[in-house]
Amino acid sequence: MAYKISEDCTACGTCIDECPVGAIFPGDIYSIDPEMCTDCGTCADACPTGAINPE
């Protein structure tokens, strides 16, 4: 099960640096490629707004 970024995302960039497989992509609201996501949860732990959760 991949993680998903909600509209609570502030595009701070913290999660991009934490993702070990490079599955997170920038934008007004960042996105996670579900095909690349390994469900490690590192991005969710790093997110200061709690915008990243399991799908």
C-alpha positions in Angstrom: 0.0 0.0 0.0 1.6 3.3 -1.1 1.4 6.5 0.8 -0.5 9.6 -0.4 0.0 13.3 0.2 -3.2 15.2 1.1 -4.2 18.8 0.4 -2.6 19.7 3.8 0.8 19.7 2.0 2.6 23.0 2.2 5.2 22.0 -0.4 8.0 22.4 2.2 10.2 19.8 0.6 11.1 17.8 3.8 9.6 14.6 2.4 11.6 14.6 -0.8 14.9 14.5 1.0 13.7 11.6 3.2 12.4 9.3 0.5 15.0 6.6 -0.1 13.6 5.7 -3.6 12.8 9.1 -5.0 9.1 8.5 -5.3 8.0 12.0 -4.3 7.6 14.8 -6.9 7.2 18.5 -6.3 4.3 20.6 -7.2 1.8 22.9 -5.5 0.9 19.8 -3.6 3.6 17.1 -3.7 2.7 13.7 -5.1 4.0 10.2 -4.5 4.3 7.7 -7.4 2.5 4.6 -6.1 4.6 2.3 -8.4 7.8 3.5 -6.9 6.7 3.8 -3.2 8.0 1.0 -1.0 5.6 1.8 1.9 8.5 2.6 4.3 6.7 5.5 5.9 9.8 7.7 6.2 8.1 10.5 4.4 5.1 10.4 6.7 7.4 10.5 9.8 9.2 13.5 8.4 6.1 15.5 7.3 5.6 18.5 9.7 2.0 18.9 8.7 0.9 15.3 8.8 -0.2 15.5 5.2 1.2 12.0 4.3 -0.7 8.9 5.1 -1.2 5.4 3.9 -3.7 5.0 1.0 
